[in-house]
């Protein structure tokens, strides 16, 4: 197992930067396109429902493919799979930027997701493989913060590109971003090679028994899915709730506050996982997520914007801290041989939970037609509390090499 001690602090920092850039493109592409859907629909004479397939197709692929991409990385060289995934994403983005029809654009969009699904889990598995145990939580926290910031930056960046160059630039921007990720990856692996460490270039044999029989990984997967269900239910519910209260323009600021709080607290969650284990940080963070959303579930639009903002900041802080702890706890539950598959499974659960949360409103409206938005936030609170219960099974105490299965 390589480490910062083995390759030097500069090499460790370059690994974190490379992984951050390689993983940030997935959430950025998930949110950046939303503001461009009306323009895309207008150019191709498609309805908003039809053009929204560009979002749902991407999310569906990201919900299915990361576990496969991570598993491939467990069997072959992780850096090769990461770079291949980034190349696929860039090629698909180039095709999308010049797509002549909506059908071609949709195919390119799904291909983008396939590339991201290959790069994402293998980049995280490399981080777990190359960073020493005592620094892994903090490293995952930094990467998690970058991913949250990328998700938050997607809509404003997409709007800026839309204003300056049109919707095709929303896809073309991936080319320089992927170029930066590849360059950072090459630099970090070259530094590791120069130090004489070969862990990053060696294929790791898979050990299915560790992966498939890990209760801690199962708990992490469930907690990740439920916490993202709560997040996406809130992301859908806040704009609708404020619009009903006559405060629609504030929704963007409140959602930014939620995601910014998540980004800022992600490193704290990682540090807590380094010191006290994933269980404490996950349970505390998920309880904070539930506590922040509870007043909205009770009072709804009567709560007021300022009280709602305070609750969302609390919820975001809990979400950021718990997400990092869950990610670390899940990947440490298996040995290095299965860390790619674990990262892929956690990514899959993240997107499955997000899809369930964003699609919960029609069901809630059918069951509770009187106050559907209050009920939607009640579902989010329940999901967060169930996630906290799952997080209690992540394991206590500081992670050690023996507990990680190595």
ZIHU-V930492 format. One record per helix or strand of 3 or more residues. SS is the DSSP state (2 for helix, 1 for strand). FROM is the first residue (numbers start at 1). LEN is the number of residues. If there is no record, write none. Layout:
ss:SS from:FROM len:LEN
ss:SS from:FROM len:LEN
//
This chain:
ss:2 from:4 len:4
ss:2 from:9 len:24
ss:2 from:34 len:10
ss:2 from:48 len:4
ss:2 from:53 len:12
ss:2 from:66 len:10
ss:2 from:78 len:20
ss:2 from:102 len:29
ss:2 from:133 len:32
ss:2 from:168 len:27
ss:2 from:199 len:3
ss:2 from:208 len:5
ss:2 from:215 len:30
ss:2 from:248 len:29
ss:2 from:278 len:25
ss:2 from:305 len:28
ss:2 from:336 len:23
ss:2 from:360 len:8
ss:2 from:372 len:20
//
